[in-house]
Amino acid sequence: MQQQPHNGRRKFIANTIKGTAAVTIAMAGGSSLLESCAGPKTMMIPASFNTSFDQQLLPYTYNALENVIDAQTMEIHYSKHAAAYSKALKEAAVAEAVAAGTTVETILGKINSFSVKMRNNAGGHYNHEMFWQSMKSKTPDNKPAGTLLTGIEKSFGSFAAFKTQFTDAGKNRFGSGWAWLYIDNTKALKIGSTPNQDNPLMNVGDIKGFPLLGLDVWEHAYYLKYQNKRADYIENWWNVVNWDYVQKRFSAV
Ligand code: MN
């Protein structure tokens, strides 16, 4: 990992190349940079899951996950917290001369080249955009199927053992952060957690790979309904995981 050339190249793109052709070069450069930056140790990110800087519409109503996540929490979380990450990400992108068309994933892959504001808000925006999609209305006996279930059973012993390990990752994250199921550079399924709004796509931190499922364990995600009882929030959250969406991410890599 060589930070300096990336910094230099980013500034070069931002400062010296103008116009449509330059944008094309910048985008192609960003993509190959991501690959070469990561070297053989990081996988490609499926283009079908590229994330724009704007918030997508919530794929359900605020009260759709009631009994697990209350409508007021959902509304504040989506329209205040997550909206603020998107807004601040756009501000940082302007301030730091990010080329038009750059994806959030490209930024995350070289996040050490950017400011703390970018790290917090590119991460925060990405994590929440994924989080909304990875939930749906409460479903009895909710669990994955197909190749994802097989992969989880092979990697963690059983779905129950996976849930326990993932739950522990969320419960044991001190302060604010996320628990993750992700695919690492060897295409192995892994569980981990990150502080603040970091995630496995960032080229910093302990865990790296493509995230399949993330759980927000910031207090703002659960405090109105669960107060200090994070474990109860996590236990209930398993009922609303959209395993079809997780399977799509798994199948794409
Ligand atoms: Mn959140």
Residues whose N, C-alpha, C, O or C-beta is under 5 A from the ligand:
A	BS01	MN	D216 W218 A221
